[in-house]
């Protein structure tokens, strides 16, 4: 009987310790880094893979509010499926500015206003924003929390929210305390982007050590000039009416998530005012007909 009592006390103490652990801010550890991947092929000829690493930089003040700057760098691989295509390019990604209030994270970009992108206080049935709302000026995609539990990460239990399938059935996406979304820190709460592309969070590092995900995942922090050409991503992105591509584009094609061509043209500018809101793939070629690169692009009203 005494052993049983001691056992119950041990369980209660253990549960109390777990419940009493200090909340871990998403951007509280300045050594934390995230690597995520988007890959797919809209037309079936070439496989596009974007690998992005985010890391925490210095604080900055915007409109009287102090934010932490999160920088990023991207590497884009084009590999053949049906047609010949082979390239590796690397370029700076966009900066995101974040601040945390309690268990909520707010973010903005250089061209957007502040938006809520994470809410770890949300419970089952609540609606939470997609982290990509950081670039949506306060409006964008949302998902419903269907489960809240905890997960052991790097020796501590963290709150974990499981969200609804969203626009694609079969997704299993979660938001984890101190980790963020299991697709990308500023991405969609959906593993499948349309019918052709998929996204995932590869790993999270702290002090140079992987604490979540693939131990051997790639870290994009510098250029290897022997294999990389610098490229310019579409700007602005998200786009509302017009978008500008890499200056080497002489022809371009924009396809939807089903692989259907919605716009094609000459030059490095496109009018997207008539396109419905959503995610598209932009691909461009130079004067010799060699592919310069391709990027995902979001169109919003």
Buried (B, 14 or more C-beta within 10 A) or exposed (E): EEEEEEEEEEEEEEEEEEEEEEBBBBBEBEEBBBBBBBBBBBBEBBBBBBBBBBBBEEEEEEEEEEBBBBBBBBBBBBBEEEEEBEBBBBBEBBBBBBBBEEBBBBBBBEEBEBBBBBBBEBEEEBEBBBBBBBBBBEEBBBBBBEEBEBBEBBEBBBBBBBBBBBBBEEBEBBBBBBBBBBBBBBBBBBBBBBEBBBBBBBBBBBEEEBBBBEEEBBBBEEBEEEEBBEBBBBBBBBBEEEBBBBEBBBBBBBBBBEBEEBBEEEEBEBEBEEBEEBBBBBBBBBEEEEBBBBBBBBBBE
